[in-house]
Amino acid sequence: MQDEDSIVGMGGREQVELAFEEMLLTLQPKKKKNGAEPRLLLDGSIRGRARPGRMLAIMGPSGAGKSSLMTALAGRVKDSPKLKLSGRRYMNGVAVAGESMIPAAFVGQEVNFFPYMTVRETLDFRVELKLGSQLTKTARDNKVQDLIDMLGLTKAADTIVGNTKVRGISGGERKRLSIAVEMISSPSVIFLDEPTSGLDSTAAITLVQTLRDLADAGKTIVAVIHQPSQHVFAKFDDLLLVSEGKMMYSGELKDVRDYMANQGYEALPEMGTAEHILDCVSLTPLEDETQEQANERVERLAATATAQKVDLGKMSTDKNKMIKHLGLMARGGPKASIFTQFRLLLKRSFQEVTRGKTALIIKGVQQVTLAVIYGGIYSLGTNQASIQDRFGLLSLLAIGSANTGIAATSRAFLREKTVVTEELGGNLYRTFPYFVGKALSELPLTGLLSTLFGAIVYKLTGMNGAPGKYQRFLTVLFTHFATCVSKH
């Protein structure tokens, strides 16, 4: 039997068995009108067990509550006036307090990385932020290489990650990279929300085989799976079937086909088990079945599953051993010093700026084009009549530089927002070093573009050619441009 200190002290590196029961999740209506009732996301009947060395699949039709259940199991649902969660969870037989976050890897549906970093650089960045103070440079390099080998990323190690607009590694490799990132702290439990979604059959099988290898190494795998192929389905050991927030089946995967047959829903010989059981628990009417009969079928399966005994393993009866503070592991501050954070963030930001060659070319063409347009509009003289034109040109330069800086920064912010939010939420670094590193990384490009733009405008419009005026103009223009980029 494990107590709180042993589980937390191991940092999730020991084998962990996760059991749960009576998971109840309700969503309060936005406005209480006409006696609106809370929406039942999980009805309190759901119970099951995820064990080391085994893979648990959570399956069900769309909207069944699969992702809500897994998020609740991981301790990522925070009790609020709108969302009410209750139930019991156990780690190695010890009860876990409702507000505690399980020390586990959590891989969501959306996988986001900085596109111009290679796989190796992405892992090295994370390893140094998470473990840099504990490992030497050689040890960190070995850790990165071990992760690359473990997740089958050797061929893609020095390829940029890419995204929908930048060509990089494949979708399957990106999913495996997301698992590798979570494996840095050697968690014993891995939660995955629809890891095979968006992948072709070959990539899906490769990914699930990777999970199978991790399970065989002693990890506890819990994954939400949506419409898996028979090959993918067969890799799992245990199954939790849900529909409309109700438990439909909880047990070993190999028994579910016979279980449904015993309930009166026998599959055709040529029909895959995964497809058949999803049809059985769906509210969509089967062949020659009315909607009312479909509703009765789902209710009957739910009632049978609720009455069924589920082995949750050996539970501790000592209430004093409840684990109350697992969430503190995730809420702790960054492991790396602020100087290490700044150095790594500055390096990453600079790489993103300099490696986007297409974006650099477009920005250069924009500045040259805009400068030529201004030069075609204004031809300044040295008399009193040109003063108004000078005011107009300088106003245009100020407004144009501000708009260009804001637009560039806004586009970068939208691209990076999701990744940075996740990293900040994971306490990899603080906001201040990110902001300073991002601002400083933009300065060389800002200086180059403002100088190119200013030189063309100054020459074409015939500005003051007195000694020192040109240099002062470029300095003011660069300062203004840099201020706009940094401010926004």
C-alpha positions in Angstrom: 0.0 0.0 0.0 1.3 3.4 -1.0 0.9 6.6 1.1 0.9 10.2 -0.1 4.6 10.7 0.5 5.8 7.7 -1.5 3.6 8.5 -4.5 4.4 12.2 -4.6 8.1 11.7 -3.8 8.6 9.4 -6.8 7.4 12.2 -9.1 5.2 9.7 -10.9 8.0 7.4 -11.9 6.7 4.3 -9.9 3.9 2.2 -11.3 0.5 3.6 -10.6 -2.9 1.9 -10.6 -5.8 4.3 -11.0 -9.3 3.2 -9.9 -12.5 5.4 -9.9 -16.2 5.1 -9.1 -19.4 7.2 -9.0 -18.1 9.9 -11.3 -20.8 12.5 -11.5 -20.4 15.7 -13.5 -23.2 18.3 -14.0 -23.3 21.5 -16.0 -25.5 24.2 -14.7 -27.6 26.2 -17.2 -26.4 29.7 -18.1 -29.7 31.2 -17.1 -32.3 29.6 -15.0 -35.4 30.1 -17.1 -38.6 28.0 -17.0 -37.1 25.7 -14.5 -34.1 24.6 -16.6 -32.4 21.5 -15.2 -28.6 21.0 -15.0 -27.2 19.0 -17.9 -25.9 15.6 -16.8 -22.5 15.1 -18.4 -21.6 12.0 -16.3 -24.4 10.3 -14.4 -22.5 8.9 -11.4 -22.6 5.2 -12.6 -19.2 5.2 -14.2 -16.4 3.2 -12.5 -13.4 1.3 -13.7 -9.7 0.6 -13.2 -6.5 1.5 -15.2 -3.6 -0.7 -14.4 0.2 -0.6 -15.0 1.2 -2.5 -18.1 -2.3 -2.2 -19.6 -4.1 0.1 -22.0 -7.6 1.3 -21.1 -9.7 2.6 -24.0 -12.6 5.0 -23.2 -15.1 4.7 -26.1 -18.6 5.8 -27.0 -20.6 7.8 -29.6 -19.9 11.5 -30.2 -21.1 13.6 -27.2 -21.1 10.5 -24.9 -18.9 12.3 -22.3 -15.6 10.5 -23.0 -13.3 13.5 -22.9 -15.2 14.9 -19.9 -14.6 11.7 -18.0 -10.9 11.5 -18.8 -10.4 15.2 -17.9 -12.2 14.5 -14.6 -10.0 11.4 -13.9 -6.9 13.5 -14.4 -8.1 16.1 -11.9 -8.3 18.8 -14.6 -12.0 19.7 -13.9 -12.2 22.4 -11.3 -15.3 22.6 -9.2 -17.2 25.9 -9.9 -20.7 27.2 -9.7 -21.4 26.1 -13.2 -19.6 22.8 -13.2 -20.1 20.3 -10.4 -18.0 17.2 -10.1 -18.1 14.4 -7.5 -16.8 10.8 -7.3 -13.9 8.9 -5.9 -10.5 8.2 -7.3 -7.8 5.9 -6.0 -4.1 5.8 -6.7 -2.6 2.4 -5.7 -5.6 1.9 -3.4 -5.3 5.2 -1.7 -8.1 7.7 -2.0 -7.3 10.9 -3.9 -8.9 14.2 -2.9 -11.3 15.6 -5.4 -9.3 18.8 -6.1 -6.0 16.9 -6.7 -4.4 16.7 -10.1 -3.0 13.3 -11.0 0.8 13.5 -11.7 0.5 12.3 -15.2 1.1 13.1 -18.8 -1.9 14.6 -20.5 -1.9 14.7 -24.3 -4.9 16.7 -25.8 -6.4 16.5 -29.2 -4.7 19.6 -30.5 -0.9 19.3 -30.9 0.9 22.7 -31.1 4.6 23.5 -31.4 6.8 26.2 -32.7 7.0 25.3 -36.4 10.6 26.2 -37.2 12.2 24.3 -34.4 13.3 20.7 -35.1 12.2 17.7 -33.1 15.5 17.6 -31.3 15.5 21.3 -30.5 11.9 21.1 -29.2 12.7 18.3 -26.9 16.0 19.9 -25.8 14.2 23.1 -25.0 11.7 21.3 -22.8 14.3 19.1 -21.1 16.5 22.0 -20.1 13.6 24.0 -18.7 12.2 21.0 -16.8 15.4 19.2 -15.8 18.2 21.6 -16.6 19.1 22.2 -12.9 19.3 18.5 -12.3 21.2 17.2 -15.3 24.5 18.0 -17.0 24.6 18.9 -20.7 25.7 15.4 -21.6 22.9 13.9 -19.5 20.3 16.2 -21.1 21.5 15.2 -24.6 21.2 11.5 -23.6 17.7 12.2 -22.2 16.6 13.8 -25.5 18.1 10.9 -27.6 16.4 8.4 -25.4 13.1 10.1 -25.9 13.7 10.2 -29.7 14.5 6.5 -29.7 11.6 5.5 -27.5 9.0 7.3 -29.6 10.4 6.3 -32.9 11.4 9.8 -34.0 15.0 9.1 -35.1 14.4 9.8 -38.8 12.6 13.0 -38.0 14.9 14.2 -35.3 16.5 17.0 -37.3 13.4 18.0 -39.3 11.4 21.1 -38.4 8.1 20.4 -36.7 6.0 22.6 -39.1 2.3 23.2 -39.0 -0.6 23.6 -41.5 1.3 26.3 -43.4 4.9 25.2 -42.9 5.9 21.8 -44.2 7.5 19.6 -41.5 7.1 16.3 -39.9 3.9 14.2 -40.4 0.8 14.3 -38.3 1.7 10.9 -36.7 5.2 12.1 -35.9 3.8 15.3 -34.4 1.5 13.2 -32.1 4.4 11.1 -31.0 6.4 14.2 -30.4 3.6 15.5 -28.1 3.9 12.2 -26.1 7.7 12.6 -26.0 7.4 16.1 -24.5 5.1 14.7 -21.8 7.4 11.8 -21.1 10.3 14.1 -20.1 9.3 13.9 -16.4 8.8 10.1 -16.7 5.1 10.0 -15.7 3.6 6.6 -14.7 0.2 7.5 -16.1 -0.5 8.8 -19.6 -3.8 10.3 -20.6 -4.5 10.8 -24.3 -7.6 12.5 -25.8 -8.3 10.9 -29.2 -4.6 10.4 -30.2 -5.5 8.8 -33.5 -7.9 11.5 -34.8 -6.8 13.0 -38.1 -4.3 10.2 -38.8 -4.4 7.7 -41.6 -4.6 4.0 -40.7 -0.8 3.4 -40.9 0.1 6.4 -38.7 -2.7 5.5 -36.2 -1.4 1.9 -35.9 2.2 3.2 -35.5 1.2 5.6 -32.8 -0.9 3.0 -30.9 2.0 0.5 -31.1 4.2 3.2 -29.5 1.6 3.4 -26.7 1.6 -0.4 -26.5 5.4 -0.4 -26.0 5.1 2.2 -23.2 2.4 0.0 -21.5 4.6 -3.0 -21.8 7.3 -1.0 -20.1 5.0 -0.6 -17.1 3.1 2.6 -17.9 -0.6 3.0 -17.3 -2.3 4.2 -20.5 -5.7 5.8 -20.6 -6.9 6.9 -24.0 -10.2 8.2 -25.5 -10.6 6.5 -28.8 -13.2 7.5 -31.5 -14.1 5.0 -34.2 -10.8 3.0 -34.2 -9.9 0.5 -36.8 -9.9 -3.2 -35.7 -6.1 -3.2 -35.6 -6.0 -0.2 -33.3 -8.8 -1.5 -31.2 -7.1 -4.8 -30.6 -4.0 -3.2 -29.1 -6.0 -2.2 -25.9 -6.5 -4.5 -22.9 -9.4 -2.9 -21.1 -12.5 -1.0 -22.2 -14.8 1.5 -20.7 -17.8 2.1 -22.8 -20.0 5.2 -22.2 -23.1 6.7 -23.9 -25.1 9.7 -22.8 -22.9 10.0 -19.8 -23.8 6.5 -18.6 -21.6 3.5 -18.3 -22.3 0.8 -20.8 -19.5 -1.6 -20.1 -16.4 -1.8 -18.0 -14.0 -4.7 -18.2 -11.6 -6.5 -20.4 -11.8 -5.7 -24.1 -11.7 -9.4 -25.2 -15.0 -10.0 -23.4 -17.1 -7.2 -24.8 -18.3 -8.9 -28.0 -19.6 -11.9 -26.0 -21.1 -9.5 -23.4 -23.1 -7.7 -26.1 -24.2 -11.0 -27.5 -25.5 -12.1 -24.1 -27.5 -8.9 -23.9 -29.2 -9.9 -27.2 -27.0 -7.9 -29.6 -24.9 -10.4 -31.5 -22.6 -9.1 -34.1 -22.4 -10.5 -37.7 -19.3 -12.6 -38.2 -17.8 -10.1 -40.7 -18.5 -7.1 -38.5 -15.6 -5.6 -36.4 -16.1 -5.5 -32.6 -15.4 -1.8 -32.3 -18.0 -0.9 -34.9 -20.5 -3.3 -33.4 -20.3 -2.1 -29.8 -20.5 1.6 -30.9 -23.7 0.7 -32.8 -25.1 -1.0 -29.7 -24.6 1.9 -27.4 -25.6 4.7 -29.8 -29.0 6.3 -29.7 -29.1 6.0 -33.5 -31.7 3.3 -34.3 -30.4 0.0 -35.6 -31.9 -1.6 -38.6 -35.7 -2.2 -38.2 -35.6 -0.3 -34.9 -37.6 2.8 -33.9 -36.2 5.8 -32.0 -38.1 4.7 -28.9 -36.7 1.2 -29.1 -33.2 2.7 -29.5 -33.7 4.8 -26.4 -34.9 1.7 -24.5 -31.9 -0.3 -25.7 -29.4 2.3 -24.4 -31.3 2.5 -21.0 -31.3 -1.2 -20.7 -27.6 -1.6 -21.4 -26.9 1.2 -18.9 -29.0 -0.4 -16.2 -27.3 -3.8 -16.8 -23.8 -2.3 -16.6 -24.6 -0.3 -13.5 -25.8 -3.4 -11.7 -22.7 -5.3 -12.8 -19.8 -5.7 -10.3 -16.5 -4.1 -11.4 -13.2 -5.0 -9.8 -11.6 -1.8 -8.5 -8.7 -3.6 -6.8 -7.8 -3.4 -3.2 -8.8 -0.2 -1.4 -7.4 1.3 1.7 -9.9 1.8 4.6 -7.6 4.3 6.4 -9.2 7.7 5.8 -6.1 9.4 7.1 -4.1 8.2 4.1 -6.1 10.3 1.6 -3.8 11.9 -1.0 -4.6 15.7 -0.9 -1.9 17.6 -2.5 -0.9 15.9 -5.8 -1.9 19.1 -7.6 1.1 20.9 -6.0 3.4 19.1 -8.4 1.8 20.8 -11.3 1.4 24.2 -9.6 5.0 24.6 -8.6 7.1 27.3 -10.2 9.5 26.9 -13.1 12.5 24.6 -12.5 15.0 26.6 -14.5 16.4 30.0 -13.3 15.1 33.2 -14.9 18.4 33.6 -16.8 18.1 30.1 -18.3 14.4 30.9 -19.2 15.5 34.1 -20.9 18.4 32.5 -22.8 16.3 29.7 -24.1 13.3 31.9 -25.0 15.5 34.4 -26.8 17.2 31.7 -28.8 13.9 30.1 -29.8 12.3 33.4 -30.8 15.3 34.4 -32.8 15.2 31.0 -34.6 11.6 31.5 -35.4 12.3 35.0 -36.9 15.3 34.0 -39.0 14.2 30.6 -40.2 10.9 31.8 -41.7 12.5 32.8 -45.0 9.3 33.2 -46.9 8.0 35.6 -44.2 11.3 37.5 -44.3 11.1 38.0 -48.1 7.4 39.1 -47.9 8.3 41.7 -45.2 11.2 43.0 -47.3 9.1 43.3 -50.4 6.4 45.1 -48.4 8.8 47.7 -47.0 10.4 48.3 -50.4 7.0 48.6 -52.1 5.7 51.0 -49.5 8.8 53.1 -49.7 8.6 53.4 -53.5 4.9 54.4 -53.2 5.7 57.2 -50.7 8.6 58.3 -52.9 6.2 58.5 -55.9 3.7 60.6 -53.9 6.1 63.1 -52.3 8.8 65.2 -53.8 10.0 67.7 -51.2 11.6 71.0 -51.8 13.5 73.3 -49.6 11.1 76.3 -49.6 8.3 77.3 -47.2 5.6 75.7 -49.3 7.0 72.2 -48.7 6.6 72.3 -44.9 3.0 71.0 -45.1 4.2 68.1 -47.4 6.9 67.3 -44.9 4.3 67.1 -42.0 2.1 64.9 -44.2 5.0 62.5 -45.0 6.2 62.3 -41.5 2.7 61.6 -40.3 2.3 58.8 -42.8 5.7 57.3 -41.8 4.7 57.4 -38.1 1.2 55.8 -38.7 2.5 53.3 -41.3 5.3 52.1 -39.1 2.9 51.7 -36.2 0.4 49.8 -38.3 3.2 47.5 -39.7 4.6 46.8 -36.3 1.2 46.1 -34.8 0.1 43.8 -37.7 3.3 41.8 -37.6 3.1 41.3 -33.8 -0.6 40.5 -33.9 0.0 37.7 -36.4 2.9 36.3 -34.4 0.8 36.5 -31.2 -2.1 34.5 -32.8 0.4 31.9 -34.0 2.1 31.5 -30.7 -0.8 32.1 -28.3 -1.8 28.4 -27.9 1.7 27.1 -27.5 2.8 29.8 -25.0 -0.4 29.5 -23.0 0.2 25.8 -22.6 3.8 26.3 -21.6 2.9 29.0 -19.1 0.2 26.8 -17.7 2.8 24.0 -17.3 5.1 26.4 -15.4 8.0 26.0 -17.9 8.8 29.7 -17.6 7.5 33.1 -16.5 5.8 35.8 -18.6 8.6 38.4 -18.2 11.5 36.4 -19.7 9.2 35.4 -22.6 8.2 39.0 -23.3 11.8 40.4 -23.1 13.2 37.5 -25.2 10.5 38.0 -27.8 11.0 41.8 -28.0 14.8 41.5 -28.3 14.6 38.8 -30.9 12.7 41.1 -33.2 15.2 44.0 -33.0 17.7 42.8 -35.7 15.0 42.3 -38.2 13.3 45.5 -37.2 16.5 47.4 -37.6 17.2 45.9 -41.1 13.6 46.6 -42.4 13.4 50.1 -41.0 16.8 51.0 -42.4 15.9 49.6 -45.9 12.6 51.4 -45.8 14.0 54.7 -44.5 16.9 54.7 -46.9 14.6 54.4 -49.9 12.1 57.0 -48.7 14.8 59.5 -47.7 16.4 59.3 -51.2 13.2 59.3 -53.3 11.4 62.1 -51.4 14.3 64.4 -51.3 14.6 64.9 -47.6 17.1 67.2 -45.9 20.6 66.2 -47.0 22.4 68.2 -44.3 25.1 66.2 -42.3 23.6 64.1 -39.5 20.0 64.5 -40.6 19.9 61.1 -42.5 21.3 59.2 -39.5 19.0 60.9 -37.1 16.0 60.1 -39.3 16.9 56.4 -39.4 17.4 56.3 -35.7 14.0 57.9 -34.9 12.3 55.6 -37.5 13.9 52.5 -36.0 13.1 53.5 -32.4 9.5 54.2 -33.4 9.1 50.9 -35.2 10.8 48.9 -32.4 8.5 50.6 -29.8 5.4 49.7 -31.7 6.5 46.1 -32.1 7.4 45.8 -28.4 4.4 47.5 -27.1 1.9 45.3 -28.9 
